[in-house]
């Protein structure tokens, strides 16, 4: 699997409001196209349904994420989810809302903001894969932390493997099969 992360160009960063969101979304789709080229799963149509769920194109699934500094995209022959966040301080209240004490115990001594974004991006990637979106966040739980980059999220009775990737103060997470190698690219 070949997720692609791209640094947002200054011209897109300079945009405001809805225009910036639209430009970031288009730029993230370019990352998904690049992921498709790397994995030989070529896509050029990125439609969504009425609820905003990405529709597969010729049996190829896709997922994107965008922030003001970076975007990410990935394609797969199976449903897929990717999320991207800048690692920053979070309030205790927000931390407790997203990370339960039982989940926190899986991470031993890792720093609070890193734990928060590992958990949040992993859950969000799973919710994108399942097409349930953020409304399912409270039903997703971390079941196992395998190592510094792999963990298992349980959602509605099913377990999903997720790989974390750290770069330039950001953290990205992508869903995967347990045995799949993930080859991250930053452009």
DOTORVEX-821324 format. One record per residue (C-alpha): x, y, z. Coordinates in Angstrom, 3 decimals. Last residue first. Layout:
<atoms>
X,Y,Z
X,Y,Z
...
</atoms>
This chain:
<atoms>
X,Y,Z
6.153,14.898,-1.773
6.101,12.532,1.207
5.718,8.842,0.417
4.673,6.097,2.822
5.224,2.446,1.917
2.826,0.282,3.953
3.460,-3.439,4.149
0.336,-5.560,4.444
0.318,-8.421,6.969
-2.281,-7.075,9.391
-4.532,-5.676,6.660
-4.457,-1.920,6.540
-6.085,1.249,7.815
-4.033,4.435,7.516
-2.835,6.897,10.135
-0.948,10.159,9.697
0.864,12.098,12.411
2.289,15.561,12.008
5.243,17.462,13.527
7.382,17.061,10.382
6.640,13.348,9.978
5.164,10.468,11.986
3.348,7.524,10.382
0.769,5.426,12.213
-0.452,2.057,10.909
-3.956,0.790,11.637
-5.272,-2.756,11.968
-9.037,-3.100,12.294
-11.001,-5.276,14.722
-14.747,-5.852,14.367
-17.376,-5.704,17.125
-18.870,-2.352,16.123
-15.433,-0.735,15.980
-12.279,-2.178,17.496
-9.015,-0.417,16.732
-5.704,-2.286,16.589
-2.347,-0.571,16.670
0.822,-0.208,14.647
3.471,2.537,14.646
5.196,2.583,18.018
4.345,-1.083,18.666
1.367,-3.452,18.790
-0.953,-1.169,20.728
-4.096,-3.196,21.285
-7.837,-2.682,21.674
-8.141,1.024,20.925
-11.841,1.815,20.893
-14.370,3.031,18.326
-17.981,3.472,19.509
-17.532,7.084,20.654
-16.152,8.050,17.244
-19.120,6.739,15.257
-20.451,10.216,14.357
-17.006,11.013,12.944
-17.615,9.055,9.773
-19.576,5.852,9.290
-18.002,4.968,5.930
-16.346,1.857,7.436
-12.989,2.942,6.033
-13.559,6.555,7.091
-14.460,5.412,10.607
-11.298,3.293,10.719
-9.134,6.252,9.658
-10.880,8.445,12.282
-10.163,5.912,15.027
-6.495,5.749,14.071
-6.247,9.538,13.727
-7.780,10.093,17.192
-5.812,7.405,19.012
-2.392,8.278,17.622
-3.322,11.966,17.991
-4.169,11.660,21.689
-1.195,9.416,22.465
1.170,11.945,20.863
-0.444,14.770,22.849
-0.126,12.849,26.121
3.520,11.727,25.819
4.133,7.990,25.585
4.813,6.337,28.950
2.634,3.252,28.712
0.460,3.513,25.579
-2.030,0.741,26.314
-2.983,2.356,29.656
-4.409,5.360,27.797
-6.997,3.082,26.149
-8.267,1.896,29.556
-8.342,5.493,30.818
-10.475,6.422,27.783
-9.001,8.578,25.007
-11.322,10.844,22.951
-13.347,12.722,25.607
-10.572,12.439,28.192
-8.106,14.148,25.821
-10.621,16.898,25.013
-11.092,17.680,28.724
-7.370,17.459,29.480
-6.766,20.065,26.802
-4.704,19.219,23.744
-1.152,20.231,22.874
-0.149,19.811,19.254
0.512,17.054,16.724
-0.751,18.138,13.307
-3.355,15.691,12.049
-3.794,13.278,9.131
-6.368,10.581,8.488
-6.597,7.674,6.081
-9.291,5.063,5.483
-9.581,2.174,3.069
-12.217,-0.107,1.583
-10.432,-2.801,-0.391
-8.735,-2.612,-3.823
-6.781,0.316,-2.403
-6.149,4.040,-2.857
-4.457,6.575,-0.564
-4.363,10.332,-0.121
-2.790,12.792,2.281
-2.684,16.578,2.549
-0.241,18.827,4.398
0.060,22.300,5.923
-3.557,23.573,6.113
-4.896,20.082,6.871
-6.256,17.510,4.475
-7.329,13.885,4.495
-8.111,11.548,1.627
-9.552,8.076,1.070
-9.917,5.883,-1.979
-11.445,2.625,-3.116
-10.767,0.959,-6.471
-13.513,-1.254,-7.908
-13.631,0.708,-11.194
-13.985,3.943,-9.204
-15.090,3.487,-5.599
-17.396,6.130,-4.124
-16.096,8.394,-1.355
-18.756,9.062,1.310
-20.021,12.650,1.303
-23.583,11.802,2.376
-24.972,12.322,-1.147
-22.327,9.972,-2.578
-18.778,11.008,-3.393
-16.929,11.026,-6.703
-13.173,10.859,-7.209
-12.648,10.099,-10.902
-9.104,9.774,-12.253
-7.966,6.524,-10.774
-5.163,4.128,-11.650
-4.489,1.237,-9.334
-0.859,0.491,-10.238
0.182,0.851,-6.579
2.490,3.809,-7.221
0.097,5.313,-9.783
-2.834,4.953,-7.406
-0.944,6.628,-4.557
-0.193,9.510,-6.953
-3.919,9.719,-7.751
-4.654,9.788,-3.990
-2.125,12.617,-3.598
-3.868,14.489,-6.423
-7.132,13.924,-4.522
-5.513,15.684,-1.553
-4.818,18.702,-3.794
-8.476,18.784,-4.826
-9.574,18.659,-1.179
-7.067,21.364,-0.218
-8.367,23.587,-3.044
-11.989,23.096,-1.934
-11.105,23.857,1.706
-9.112,26.932,0.629
-11.983,28.273,-1.489
-14.454,27.644,1.358
-12.583,29.874,3.763
-9.408,31.635,2.676
-6.675,31.005,0.121
-3.058,31.757,1.021
-2.323,28.128,1.942
-3.291,27.100,-1.601
-0.812,29.531,-3.189
1.838,28.565,-0.601
1.828,24.906,-1.714
0.458,22.246,0.672
3.072,19.608,1.446
2.073,16.245,0.047
1.447,12.879,1.702
1.051,9.737,-0.391
-0.202,6.413,0.936
1.292,3.455,-0.941
0.000,0.000,0.000
</atoms>
